[in-house]
Amino acid sequence: MELMGVTIRTIVHDNVSTRCDGCREVVPGTPWRVNLLDIVAPEVAVGWTETTPINPGPHQFHSDAACVRRWMAEKGYYLCRRGEVREIMRPVPLPLDPPAWGLCDGIHRDDHEFVPA
């Protein structure tokens, strides 16, 4: 490799560090990102000893929706059958025991139909 006219023989190629959150493989180029919206903006920031109920992201994936669904399944999220996997997903608390979250794109007007991702 040559840098500013100086040959550097120890560097063979650059590392690619972007990995898919679903399949954990290297994502060549720009990853496809999914963000989870906050349900309600908190009035007070979460304390250092607490954790947020859901990580808003962005989460990075290949452009294949199967990678996103795999990530959702690992996290225990449910996916709304009436919606699609999109760049912005809306979390919906589900009345299950133990408590769980459903993710929906929020574009449809009828009731949600959540299924395990």
Helices and strands as residue ranges (DSSP letters): E 2-3, E 6-7, E 32-36, E 59-61, H 65-75, E 78-80, E 88-94, E 100-104, E 114-116
